[in-house]
Amino acid sequence: MSDFIEQRIKNAINSLLTGRVNEKLNDYQFFFPLVELGEYGGSSAITPVVTISSCERTEKERIIKQDAYSMTITFTIPENPDSELYCYAYSTAFEKTLNEDVTLGGVADRAVITGKKYKPPEKPNCGGNWQLVISMRVTVEG
């Protein structure tokens, strides 16, 4: 395991995405492309981009020596008649999964979703992509 907390947090999120989120997607009564990681380029899977950065800590977090991180998970979904539905499915599956394990398997003290943004293509019906952007805040005891 890595010595860097940022890498451990990112690995925990990746594990949730390819594990429990995919299980929840399979439970739905509709086909959703599963979440894959890496350079996968097919249409039968979605490859989200996970980014992490440190963020400003509250006064309480400074006093109790907690580090705070901002995370963004971006799902890019090719346009099709069900793209908007896919956005809602990935969002719901991830939120339910995170609520089951807010400590990311013991890596963090708490991880919470701070926002979700659904972005349709700039020009509908022209082959653009939908995007789901999930913003999170993760706190870890320093």
N, C-alpha and C positions, 0 to 999 in steps of 0.2 A: 504494500500500500504506500502511496505517496506521502511525503512529509508535508506537503503543502495543503493547507485546509481548502483553498480554492479548488484544487484538483479533486479532493475528496468530495466536496459538495457537488461539483459538476458530474463526477462519476456516479454519485447517488441519484441525481436527477436522471441521468442517462439510463440507469438501471430501472428506475420507475417507468420511464417512457417505453422501454423495450420489453418490460416485464408486465407489471400490473395494468398499465394503460392498455396494452394490446389485449390482455385478458378481458378487460371491460368492453373494449370495442367488439370482441368476438361474441360477447353476451347480447349485443343489440340484435334486433331482428332485421338487420339491413347490412349489406356488405360495405365495410369501410376499409380502405387500404391501411395496412398495419404500419406501425412506426419502425423505421430502420435507422441505423446510424452509419455514418461514413459517406462514401461517394456514390451511393446507390442512385441510379438514374432511371429506373423503370417506373411505370405508371401504377404498379401494384403495391407500392409502398410510398410513405411520406418520410422525408428526412428533415426533421426540425433542426434549427441552429440554436444552440444553447450558448449564451454569453453571460459572463459574470464580471462584476466590478465591485470594488468596495464603495460604500456610501457613507454619508454623514451619520454619525451616531447621535442618539439623544443624550441628554445630560445623565439620565439614569443609566444608560448603557455605558457611558464613560466611567461612572462611579463604580459600577460592578464589573468593569473590564470585559464588556462584551463587544465583539467585532460585528459589524453589520455589512451585508453584501446585497447588492441589487442583481437580480438575474432576469434575463429575458429569454423566453423560448418562442421562436418564430417558426410557425408552420406555413409553408408555401404550398398551396393547393391548386393544381391546374384547373382552369375553368371548365366546368361541365354543368349540366342541369342540377346536380346535387352538391356543388361546391359549398354553398352556404350551409347546407345540412352537415357536411363534413366538418366545417369549422365548429359548429355547435357540438358535434359529437366528440371531437378531440378536446374541446374546452371542458365539457362535462366529465369526460373520462379522466382527464388529468386532475381536475378539481376534486373529484371523488377519491382518487388515488392518494392525492396529497393529504386530504382530510383523514385518511386511514393511518398515515404515518407522517405527522408534522415534524418529526425529528430527523427525517431522512435516514432511518436506520441507525440512529444514534450519532450521526455525524454533526448535526446541528442542534441547537436548543429549540429553535422554532423556525419553521418556514411557512410563510403565508402569501397568498395571492393578493397583490395590491391593485391589479387592473387587468382587464381583457379588452382587446381591441380587434374588431372584425373589419377587415379592409377589402371591399370588392375591387375588381379590376378598374383601372381608370376609364377604360372604354369597354363597356359590356359587350359580350358576344363577339369579341375580336381576338380571342385566344389568350387573353391575359391571365394572371393568376390572382386568386384570392389569398389573403393572408390572415392568420390568426396570430396575434402577439399577446403572450401572457407575461405579465410583469410580476415579479416576486421580490420579497424581502426575506433574507435569511440571517438569523442571528446565531452567533457561536461564542461560547465563553472563551475569552482570550487567554 
